[in-house]
Amino acid sequence: MSNGKILFIVAHEGYNPTEYGVPKKILENAGYQVVTASDKEGTATASDGSVTSIDVLLHKAQAPHYEGIFFIGGPGALTHLDNETSYSLIKIADHFKKLIGAICISTRILAKAGILKGKQATGWDGDGELTTVYQEHDVRFVNQAVAVDETVITATDPNAAQEFGEQILTVLQGKKTWGLI
């Protein structure tokens, strides 16, 4: 029996396999069904050449059907997922008070969708542009591996994938009060 469905969103090309695989395994081991969405059907290719099957196209994903939605980082994330389709899904998920998250460079997509306004978040800043993006969208950057603020979870990079998955699970299981870090 499933505890519910979780949506992981990856770029069809260039997602990070650790940021995808580690949290997915944690959630599946806890009884959640992880559904993978992308901007193209078929399979998605990770930055290391590995592939995963796509269950649903991003524009067909229905946020209310999931316990949470999570954007996975990697070099293809901004190229393929930083768009109005993603922003719309994020805004709908936020409206329904779904758990929303992103890891690595994908945290910028949440910021651009407007749901991080006034919230604490972390993310990857290897290109030195995260501060600018966060300032433009009124996001309070916190220098930690994983940040939880209300119904949003953000993480820095593949090194935070385990903690990201654990925090998602903790919040989903109700062991954490909404809004506490």
Secondary structure, DSSP 8 states (H G I E B T S, - for coil): --SEEEEEEE-SEEE-HHHHHHHHHHHHHTTEEEEEEESSSSEEEETTS-EEE--EEGGG--GGGSSEEEE--STTHHHHHSSHHHHHHHHHHHHTT-EEEEEGGGHHHHHHHTTTTT-EE----TTS-HHHHHHHTT-EE--SSEEEETTEEEE-SGGGHHHHHHHHHHHHTT-S-TT--
